Amino acid sequence: TQNSHTAKTVGRKSLCILTNQRAENMKVILAFLFIAPLALSASAEKDYSSFDSAASPETKSRFAMLDDVRILANGLLQLGHGLKDFVHKTKGQMNDIFQKLYIFDKSFYELSLQTSEIKEEEEQLRQTTARLQINNEEIKNLSQEMNSKIEDLIQNKIQLQEKVWGLEDKVTKLAIIQPSVQETKEISSLKAFVEQQDNHIKQLLRIVEDQHVQLDRQHNQIMELEDKLNHIELQELAENSFTEEQTEPEAISFPVRNGTAVTYQSDGAAPDCTALYNGGVRSSGVYTIKPNGSESFDVYCEMKFGSSWTVIQNRVDGSLDFNQTWDAYTNGFGDLNEEFWLGLNKTYSITKQGDYVLRIELQDWKDNKRYIDYAFRLGGPETDYTLQLSRISGSIPNALPEQTELRFSTADRDMDIKNDFNCPENYLGGWWHSECEETNLNGKYVTPRSKGRLDRRRGLYWKPKRGRYYLLKSTKIMLHPTDLKSFD
C-alpha cells in the first residue's frame, strides 16, 4: 500500500512539472511574438534612415515593407516549426506520463487486492491462533488430568504390590505350617461332599435335557393338532358357505359360483393342482395345468394336508428382485422351483373357474410360522385385477382390509388414485395397496441387520392395524378350491 501511494504521488508530481514547463514555454513564445514585431520595426526604421540620402521617399517605403514582410514570414515560419516540434514532444511526454499513470493505477489496484487478501489471511491467522490457544488450554488441562490419574495409578500399583507381598508371606507361612490330621480329614470330607453335589448337578442336567426333548415333541404334536383343527374349521366353513363370517356385522358374503372342486376337462387336462392330486399325483413339484378357457401353463403344486395347493407366490431368500413392472406382474416372473410370482393373468384364469380359498403362509426370522385363510374374489384385467377379501381363519391377526375392492398397483402403474402417496414406488414391488400401511409381501427383501423404520417398511412385513410389524423371512401364497372334503 505504501509503495502504490508513493508511485501515484511521483506520477502526479511528474505531471505537474510537465505542466509547469509547458506554461513557461508558452510564456517565452508569447514574449517572442510580442518582441519580434518591435525589433523588426526598429530595424526597418534604421534601414529607412540609412537610405534616406540615397533614395527617394516612395522607393524607400516600398523596399522597407517587402523586407519587413519577408523577415516576419521567416520568423513566423521558424516559430511555427518550433511550435510544431514542441507540440509533438509535449504529446509524447504526455502519453508517457499517462502510460506511467495507468501502470501506477494498475499496480495500485493489484497492491490493494493483495492488501485485502493479506488482511483476510491475517484475520484467519488470528482465528486459528485463538483456536490453537483454546486447544492448547484444553490439552494442558487434559495433561494435568492424565498426570493426576497416572499418579493415582502409581499409588494403586504400590498398594497392590504391598498386598501381593503380604499374600506371598502368608502363602509361605502356610506352606511351612503342615495341616493337622483332623484338618486333613475335614478337607477330605468337604472334597467328597463337593464331588457328590457335582454328580447330583450332572444328573439334574440330564433330566432337564430329557424333559426339553419331550417338550419339543409335545410342541410339535400340538402344532400338528392345531393344523388339523384349523383345516377342519376351514372345511366346515367352506361347506356352510362361510355362515360364521356372515354373522359378523361388517362381513359381506360372496356369491358362490360353484361349491365343488374343479374337475378335469373333457380333454383330460388338469385345471389346477387339486385336480392333479385327485388324479393320483402325490409329489410336490412343477406341473402343467390348463384352466377352463385358457392356455396351458406350468405351476408349482404343493402337496400337503391330504390335498394339493396351487402356489402363486413364493419368497425364501431374496434372490429374486420383486420390484418389477406391471407387465411382469401380469405375465409372471421367476423360477417356479425357487422364488417366483405366477402372474395375475394366470391366477385369474384359475380362480374364474369357481370359488377358491386364498392361504398366506408367513415365517419370521425366529422361524415362527403363521398362516391366514381368506375367501376372496379376484377381478379380471378390465378391473385391474381387483381383490376383495373375507377372513376365514388363521393364526395371525388380519392385516388386509376386508370387504374392500383393492386394485393392484406397481411403480409404473399406480391405481390408487384416492391416495396421493405412490405406494409401489416408495415401498418397492407390486401389491394390492390400500393405505400403504397394512402389508407388503412383494417388497424389498430386508434382513434383520437393516436398521431404521424406512428400511423395515420396505421389507417383507405383515402389519395389522392394531399390532406390531412382523418382519418376514419367507412368504407363500396358495390357492385351493372351497370344496375341502379331501382334507378328511
N, C-alpha and C positions, 0 to 999 in steps of 0.2 A: 504493500500500500504506500509506503514512504517513497519507494523508487518510482512508482507510477505518478505520484504527486509531483515529485522533482522533475520528471520528464515533461509533464504537462506544463509546469512553470517555466522550464527552459524554452519550450516551443513558443509559449506566449511572449517571453522576452525577445526571442528572435524576431517574431512578427512585429513587435513594437519598434525594434531597431531598424528593420527594413522600412517600416512606415515613416520613421523619422528621416532616414536617408532620402527617401523619395521626396518628402516635403522640402528638404534642404536643396535638392537638385532642382525642384520646381522653382524655388526662390531664385536660384542662380540663373535659370533660363529666363524668368521674368525680368530680372535685372539687366540681363544681356539684351533682351528685346527693348527695354526702355533706354539703355545707354547707346545702343548701336545707331539709332537714327540721329542722336545728338552728335556722335562722333562723325558720322557721315556728313551732316550739315556743316560741322566745323571745318572738315577737310575741304568741303566744297567752297566754303567762304574763303578759305586760304587760297584755293586754286583760282577762285574768281579774282582775288586781289592781285595775284601774281600775273594774271593775263590781262589785267585791265589796260596796261600800257600798250600791249601788242595787238589786241583785237578790239573789235567794236563791241558795244554792249549787247547787241542782239545775238551776235555769234557766240560770245562768251556764255550767255544764258543757255543756249541750246546745248552746247557741249557739256556744260555742267550738269544738266538734268539727265542726259543719257548716261554719263559716268556714274552719277548717284544711283540711278536705277539698276545698273549692272552690279555695282558694288553691293547694293541692298539685296539684289536677287541672289548673288553668290552667297552672301551671308545667310540669307534665309534658307537657301538650298543646303548649306552645310549644317545650319541649325536643324533643318528637317531630318537630315541623315543622322545627326546626333540624337535627336529625339526618338527616331525610329529604333536606333541601336539601344537607347536607354529603355524604351518600352519593351523590346524583346528580352533584354537582360532582366528587367523587372518581372516580366511574366514567368521567365524561367525560375527566378528566385522564389516568386510566389508559389509556383507549382511544387518546387522542392519543399517549401515550408508546409504547404497543405499535405503533401505526402508524409512528411515527418509528423505532422499533427495527426493524420489518420493512423500512422503506425503507433504514435503515442497513445491515441484513444483506444486502439485495439489492444495494445499492451496493458493499458489501464483496465479495460474490461476483463481481460484474462486474469490480471492480477486480482481484480475484485472477486471473480469466481473462485480463484484459488484461496483467497482470503476467507470467503464464506465456507468453502469446504474445510479449510483448516479450523474454522470456528466450530463447525459441526463435529469434526474429529475430536477437537478439544472437549466439546460437551460429552461426546461418547466416552472419551477417556476419563472425564470426571465421574460419569455414572459408573463406569467399570471400576474405577478406583474406589468409589463408595461401596459398590457391591463386594469388592475384594476386602475392603476393611471390615464389612459386616461378616463375611465368610471367615476372615481371619479371627474375629472375635469369637464366632461360633466354634471354630477349630480350637481356639485357645481354651474355651470353656470345656469342649469335649476332651481335650488333652488333660485338663485338670481333673475331670471326672474319671478318665481312664487311669490316671496316676493314683487317684484315691482308691479306685477299685483294685488296681494292681497291689497297692499296699495292703488292702484288706485280704486279697488272695494270699499274699505272702504271710500275713498273720495267721490265716486259716491253715496254710501249709505247715507253718511252725507248730501250731496246736495239734494238727493231725500227726505230725512226726512224733511229737511228745506222747500222744496217745498210743501210737504204734509201738514206740519204745516201751511204754508201760505194759502193753499186751505181750510183747516179746518177753519181758521179765516174768510176767505171770505164767506164760507157757513154759518157760524154762523151769520155774519153780514146780509146776505141775508135773513136768517130765521127771524132775528129781524125786518128787514125793510119789511113792508107789501106793496104789489104792489097796485098801484092806480087803480081806476075804469077804466080809459082809457086803462091802460096796460092790465087789465083783459079782456076787450073787444077784444083787439088786439090778445091776446093769444087764445081766443075762436075762433076768425075768422080764425087764422092760423091753429088751430086744425081741424076745419070744412073743410078747403081747403085741408089739408093733407088727410083726410078721403075720400073726393071726388076724389082726384087723385088716391088713393089706389083702389077705386071701378073701376075707368077707367082702371087701370092696370089689374085688375082681369078680366074685360070684354075682354080686348085685348088678354089675355092669353087663354080665352075660344075660341075666334075667331081663334087664331093661332092653337089650338089643333084641331078644326074642319077642318081647312084647311089642316093640316097634315094628318088627316084621309082621306080626299078627295084625297090628293096627293098619298097616299098609294094605294087607289083604282084605281086611274088612272094609277099608275105604274104597278099594276097587270094586268090591261086591256091592257096596251102597251106590256107587256111581252107575254100575250096570243096572241095578234095580231102578234107579231114577230114570235112566234112559228108557227102560221098558215101560215104566209108568207114564212117562211123557208121550211115548208112542201110542200107548193105549188111550190116553186122553185125546191125542191127535186123531186117532181112528174114530172115537166116539163123536168128537166134534164134527168130523167130516161126514159121518153117517147121518147126523142130525142137522146137517146144513148150517153149522155154526150157531145153533139156537142159544147157546150160552152167551155168545157175543152179542146176540140181538137183544138180550135183556138189559144191556147197559144203555143209558140214555144217549151217549154220544155215538154208539155203534150204528152203522148202516149196513144192512146185509147186501151182498152182491147177488144178483140173479144167477142161479146155477144153470149153466147151459147143458152140462152133461155130468151126472153124478157118478159115472162109472169110468173105469180106466180106459185109456185109448187102446184100441185093438189094432191088430195088423190090418193093412190094406189088402185089397184083393190080389195085388201082385206079389204079396209076401214080404214087402219091405217093412221094417220096424219104424213106427212113428216116433218113438222115444226109447230111453234106456229101460223103463219099466216093462215095456213090451218085449224087449230083448230078454229081460230076466224071466218073464213069464214063458218065453220060448225056450228056456233052458240055459241061458248064459249065466254063469256064476262067478266070473273073474272080472275084477275091475280093470279098465283099460280103455283104449280108443276104439270106437266102433262107428260104423256108418249108419245113419238113420235117414228116413225120408218122410217128413211130416206130410199130412194131407194137403194137397195143393201146393207143394213146394218141391224144390230140387233137393237131391240128396246131399248130405254134408257130414263131416266127421264131428263126433262129440266125445267127451270123456264121461264114461259111465262108472259110478262108484257103487259097488255092491255092499250094502250094509243094512242092518236091521231087517233082514229077511226080504229085501227088495233091492231095487236099483234106482239111483238118483241121477238125473242129468245135470252135470256141473256146468254152470255158465260163467263162473269167475273163480280163479284160484291164485292166491298170492302166498308165497312161503319165505322168500329170502331177499326180495328187492332186486333180483337180477334183470327184471323187465321194467322199462320206463312206461308208466301208465299215463303220462302227460301227452296224450295223443289227440288227433284231430277228430272232428265229427265223423268224417268218412271212415276213419279207422275204428271208431266205436260202433259204427253202423255195421261194418262188414266183419269185424273181429280182428284180433292180433294176438301174437304169442305162440308158444308151443304147448299143445294140449297135454303133454306129459310133464310139463313144468308149470310156469306161470303163464296165464292166458286170460283173455276176455273173448267169450264165444261170439258176441256180436248181437246188437239189438234186433237186426232183421231176422236172424236165425232163431233167437229166443222168442220173438213174436210169432214166427211160423209154428213153433211148438205149442205155445200157450193158447193160440186161437183154435186149437183142436178141441179144447174142453177146459174144465176147471182144474187148476193146479195149486199146490202149496209151495210157497217160497220159503226155503230154510236158509238162514245165515248162521254159519258156524264161525266163532271167534276164538282166538288163543292169544293171551297176553304174554309178556316177557317173563313171567313167572311160571309159564306153562299151564296156567289155569285155562280150562276150556269152557266156553259157554255157547248157547245157541238160542235162537228165537225163530218161531214159525209164524208166517202170515198167510192169510187168504188174500189174494191180490188180483188185480186186473191190469193188464198191460195193453196200451193202445198201439195202433199201427203207426207207420211213418207219417200219415196225414195229420196225426195229433202230436208229432214229435215224441212218440213213444211214451205217452203219459202213463204214470204209475199211480195206482190207488191201492192202499194197504188197509188191512184189518188184522190186528194181532190175534193169534190163536193161543199160543202158549210159548214158554221158554224159560230159561234160567238166568236171564239178564234183563234189566229194565229196558223198555222200548225207547228208541232214540229217533224214530222216524214218524212224521206226522201221519195220523190215521184219518181216513175218510177225506183225504185231500188229494186233488189232482196235482201230481208233481211232474213237471216237464224235465226231460233230460237235457243237460247243458254241457258244453265243452268250452274251452277257452276261445276257440274261433267261432262259436255259435252259442251265445248265451240266450236262453229262452226265458230267463227270469226277468221279464220286463217290469214287474212291480217293484223290484229291488234295484236301486242304482248301483249296488255293490256287485261286481262281477266275481262270483264265487269260483268258477273253474279257473279263471286267470290268476286269482290270488291264492287259491288253495291247491291248484295243480290237479289235473285229472278230471275226466267227465263223471258226472253223477246226477242223481235226481235231487238237486239242491232246492231248499225252500227258504231257510233263513240263514244259510251259511254257517250254522252252528251245530246242527243235530248230529251229523256224522259224515265221514268221507272215507269210503273203503277203497277208492281208486286214487288216493293222494300219493304224495311222495313217501317212499319207504324210509322211515327215520328210526334209528336205533336209540336206545335209552341214553347213550352218551351225548346226544344232541341236547343242548340246554336252551332255555328261553321259550316263551309262550308261542312265538311266531313259528318256530320250528316244530313245536309239538302239534300245533293245529294244522300244519302242513303234512303231517304224517298220517298213518293209518290210525284212526281213532273212532271210538264209539262214545257219544256224549248224550246221555239222557238229559231232558230238560231240568230235572232235579237230581243231580248226581255229579260225580266226578268224571274226568276224562279217563277213558280206558285206552292207553297206547298199546297198539296191537302188533303182534309178531306175525300172525298169519290169519287169512280170511278165506272163506269158501262160501259161494252162493250156489244153491242147488234147487232143482225143480222136481216135483213128484205129483202125479195125478191125485185128486182128492179121494179117490177110492183106495183106501189103505187096508183092505181086508187081507192082503198078502202079508201084512206085518204080523198077523197072528202066527 
